[in-house]
Amino acid sequence: MAATLRRCGAAHLTLRTDSDWVADVVRFVLARKRAWSGGGR
């Protein structure tokens, strides 16, 4: 599934229920935002 999503250019995030998944989502979104904006802050 992850490989198919990557080929389509879609982001993929695997979440775990035994950890702080909200923090994982925030880190993922911030990293994607940095990548989209050219790697800035």
MOPAC internal coordinates of N, CA, C and O (Angstrom, degrees):
PM7 1SCF
backbone

  N    0.0000 0     0.00 0     0.00 0    0    0    0
  C    1.4510 1     0.00 0     0.00 0    1    0    0
  C    1.5309 1   110.07 1     0.00 0    2    1    0
  O    1.2310 1   120.25 1   133.05 1    3    2    1
  N    1.3379 1   117.12 1   -46.95 1    3    2    1
  C    1.4647 1   120.71 1  -178.41 1    5    3    2
  C    1.5253 1   111.47 1   -60.66 1    6    5    3
  O    1.2310 1   120.22 1   138.55 1    7    6    5
  N    1.3199 1   117.19 1   -41.45 1    7    6    5
  C    1.4678 1   120.72 1  -179.92 1    9    7    6
  C    1.5272 1   110.82 1   -64.24 1   10    9    7
  O    1.2310 1   120.43 1   139.08 1   11   10    9
  N    1.3122 1   116.79 1   -40.92 1   11   10    9
  C    1.4654 1   120.65 1   178.78 1   13   11   10
  C    1.5218 1   110.58 1   -63.74 1   14   13   11
  O    1.2310 1   120.28 1   136.32 1   15   14   13
  N    1.3100 1   117.07 1   -43.68 1   15   14   13
  C    1.4638 1   120.56 1   178.19 1   17   15   14
  C    1.5270 1   111.28 1   -61.75 1   18   17   15
  O    1.2310 1   120.85 1   137.03 1   19   18   17
  N    1.3499 1   115.99 1   -42.97 1   19   18   17
  C    1.4738 1   119.26 1   179.02 1   21   19   18
  C    1.5177 1   110.99 1   -61.44 1   22   21   19
  O    1.2310 1   120.29 1   136.65 1   23   22   21
  N    1.3337 1   117.06 1   -43.35 1   23   22   21
  C    1.4770 1   120.17 1   179.18 1   25   23   22
  C    1.5174 1   111.28 1   -60.34 1   26   25   23
  O    1.2310 1   120.46 1   148.26 1   27   26   25
  N    1.3083 1   116.73 1   -31.74 1   27   26   25
  C    1.4683 1   121.18 1   178.76 1   29   27   26
  C    1.5223 1   112.64 1   -83.18 1   30   29   27
  O    1.2310 1   120.21 1   173.43 1   31   30   29
  N    1.3239 1   117.20 1    -6.57 1   31   30   29
  C    1.4506 1   121.19 1  -179.71 1   33   31   30
  C    1.5170 1   114.02 1    84.28 1   34   33   31
  O    1.2310 1   120.69 1  -167.39 1   35   34   33
  N    1.3195 1   116.28 1    12.61 1   35   34   33
  C    1.4697 1   120.31 1  -179.11 1   37   35   34
  C    1.5281 1   110.28 1   -91.06 1   38   37   35
  O    1.2310 1   121.16 1   -29.93 1   39   38   37
  N    1.2970 1   115.38 1   150.07 1   39   38   37
  C    1.4568 1   120.83 1   176.52 1   41   39   38
  C    1.5173 1   109.45 1   -79.51 1   42   41   39
  O    1.2310 1   121.12 1   -27.55 1   43   42   41
  N    1.3341 1   115.47 1   152.45 1   43   42   41
  C    1.4569 1   120.71 1  -179.27 1   45   43   42
  C    1.5181 1   108.33 1  -137.96 1   46   45   43
  O    1.2310 1   120.56 1   -50.43 1   47   46   45
  N    1.2996 1   116.54 1   129.57 1   47   46   45
  C    1.4560 1   122.11 1   179.51 1   49   47   46
  C    1.5180 1   108.40 1  -130.85 1   50   49   47
  O    1.2310 1   120.64 1   -54.48 1   51   50   49
  N    1.3146 1   116.37 1   125.52 1   51   50   49
  C    1.4560 1   121.15 1   176.15 1   53   51   50
  C    1.5177 1   108.11 1   -96.82 1   54   53   51
  O    1.2310 1   120.57 1   -55.66 1   55   54   53
  N    1.3044 1   116.51 1   124.34 1   55   54   53
  C    1.4627 1   121.57 1  -179.23 1   57   55   54
  C    1.5173 1   110.45 1  -107.43 1   58   57   55
  O    1.2310 1   121.39 1   -30.95 1   59   58   57
  N    1.3219 1   114.94 1   149.05 1   59   58   57
  C    1.4621 1   121.46 1   176.34 1   61   59   58
  C    1.5234 1   108.57 1  -117.51 1   62   61   59
  O    1.2310 1   120.61 1   -37.19 1   63   62   61
  N    1.2856 1   116.43 1   142.81 1   63   62   61
  C    1.4638 1   119.96 1  -179.06 1   65   63   62
  C    1.5258 1   112.22 1   -87.81 1   66   65   63
  O    1.2310 1   120.38 1   170.92 1   67   66   65
  N    1.3456 1   116.87 1    -9.08 1   67   66   65
  C    1.4593 1   119.42 1  -179.93 1   69   67   66
  C    1.5296 1   112.59 1   -96.84 1   70   69   67
  O    1.2310 1   120.65 1  -166.67 1   71   70   69
  N    1.3362 1   116.37 1    13.33 1   71   70   69
  C    1.4583 1   120.72 1   177.24 1   73   71   70
  C    1.5262 1   108.43 1  -139.30 1   74   73   71
  O    1.2310 1   120.81 1     0.03 1   75   74   73
  N    1.3108 1   116.06 1  -179.97 1   75   74   73
  C    1.4674 1   121.19 1  -178.34 1   77   75   74
  C    1.5263 1   109.47 1   -78.06 1   78   77   75
  O    1.2310 1   120.57 1   -92.48 1   79   78   77
  N    1.3216 1   116.52 1    87.52 1   79   78   77
  C    1.4645 1   120.51 1  -175.56 1   81   79   78
  C    1.5212 1   112.38 1   -68.81 1   82   81   79
  O    1.2310 1   119.75 1   154.59 1   83   82   81
  N    1.3369 1   118.07 1   -25.41 1   83   82   81
  C    1.4700 1   120.07 1   177.95 1   85   83   82
  C    1.5284 1   109.41 1   -64.57 1   86   85   83
  O    1.2310 1   120.31 1   135.90 1   87   86   85
  N    1.3217 1   117.02 1   -44.10 1   87   86   85
  C    1.4687 1   120.80 1   178.00 1   89   87   86
  C    1.5272 1   110.42 1   -63.07 1   90   89   87
  O    1.2310 1   120.26 1   142.04 1   91   90   89
  N    1.3275 1   117.10 1   -37.96 1   91   90   89
  C    1.4691 1   120.38 1   177.36 1   93   91   90
  C    1.5239 1   111.12 1   -62.40 1   94   93   91
  O    1.2310 1   120.18 1   138.60 1   95   94   93
  N    1.3303 1   117.25 1   -41.40 1   95   94   93
  C    1.4628 1   121.41 1   179.11 1   97   95   94
  C    1.5230 1   109.82 1   -64.91 1   98   97   95
  O    1.2310 1   120.14 1   136.08 1   99   98   97
  N    1.3271 1   117.34 1   -43.92 1   99   98   97
  C    1.4654 1   120.77 1   179.89 1  101   99   98
  C    1.5204 1   110.67 1   -61.37 1  102  101   99
  O    1.2310 1   120.04 1   133.59 1  103  102  101
  N    1.3293 1   117.52 1   -46.41 1  103  102  101
  C    1.4775 1   120.42 1   178.29 1  105  103  102
  C    1.5230 1   111.21 1   -60.59 1  106  105  103
  O    1.2310 1   120.49 1   137.79 1  107  106  105
  N    1.3203 1   116.68 1   -42.21 1  107  106  105
  C    1.4604 1   121.82 1   179.81 1  109  107  106
  C    1.5247 1   110.85 1   -61.78 1  110  109  107
  O    1.2310 1   120.48 1   132.61 1  111  110  109
  N    1.3275 1   116.69 1   -47.39 1  111  110  109
  C    1.4680 1   120.94 1  -178.58 1  113  111  110
  C    1.5274 1   110.24 1   -64.44 1  114  113  111
  O    1.2310 1   120.15 1   137.17 1  115  114  113
  N    1.3172 1   117.31 1   -42.83 1  115  114  113
  C    1.4629 1   119.56 1   179.12 1  117  115  114
  C    1.5277 1   111.71 1   -64.01 1  118  117  115
  O    1.2310 1   120.29 1   140.17 1  119  118  117
  N    1.3096 1   117.04 1   -39.83 1  119  118  117
  C    1.4695 1   120.43 1   178.61 1  121  119  118
  C    1.5261 1   110.35 1   -65.23 1  122  121  119
  O    1.2310 1   120.21 1   137.56 1  123  122  121
  N    1.3344 1   117.21 1   -42.44 1  123  122  121
  C    1.4643 1   120.42 1   178.07 1  125  123  122
  C    1.5228 1   110.68 1   -64.47 1  126  125  123
  O    1.2310 1   120.73 1   139.47 1  127  126  125
  N    1.3226 1   116.21 1   -40.53 1  127  126  125
  C    1.4691 1   120.09 1   179.69 1  129  127  126
  C    1.5307 1   110.22 1   -61.64 1  130  129  127
  O    1.2310 1   120.69 1   137.32 1  131  130  129
  N    1.3427 1   116.29 1   -42.68 1  131  130  129
  C    1.4710 1   120.32 1   177.76 1  133  131  130
  C    1.5247 1   110.39 1   -61.18 1  134  133  131
  O    1.2310 1   120.68 1   136.29 1  135  134  133
  N    1.3119 1   116.30 1   -43.71 1  135  134  133
  C    1.4644 1   120.37 1  -178.97 1  137  135  134
  C    1.5132 1   111.12 1   -63.97 1  138  137  135
  O    1.2310 1   120.30 1   138.25 1  139  138  137
  N    1.3192 1   117.04 1   -41.75 1  139  138  137
  C    1.4647 1   121.18 1  -179.97 1  141  139  138
  C    1.5157 1   111.88 1   -67.32 1  142  141  139
  O    1.2310 1   120.29 1   148.58 1  143  142  141
  N    1.3430 1   117.05 1   -31.42 1  143  142  141
  C    1.4623 1   120.03 1  -176.22 1  145  143  142
  C    1.5252 1   112.01 1   -90.95 1  146  145  143
  O    1.2310 1   119.95 1  -171.52 1  147  146  145
  N    1.3049 1   117.70 1     8.48 1  147  146  145
  C    1.4633 1   120.07 1   176.61 1  149  147  146
  C    1.5023 1   113.92 1    94.76 1  150  149  147
  O    1.2310 1   119.30 1  -163.83 1  151  150  149
  N    1.3293 1   118.93 1    16.17 1  151  150  149
  C    1.4593 1   121.39 1   175.39 1  153  151  150
  C    1.5023 1   115.42 1    85.08 1  154  153  151
  O    1.2310 1   120.14 1  -164.62 1  155  154  153
  N    1.3052 1   117.35 1    15.38 1  155  154  153
  C    1.4714 1   120.56 1   178.04 1  157  155  154
  C    1.5044 1   111.97 1   -69.76 1  158  157  155
  O    1.2310 1   120.88 1    14.52 1  159  158  157
  N    1.2893 1   115.93 1  -165.48 1  159  158  157
  C    1.4610 1   122.49 1  -176.17 1  161  159  158
  C    1.4443 1   111.79 1   -52.51 1  162  161  159
  O    1.2310 1   120.10 1   180.00 1  163  162  161

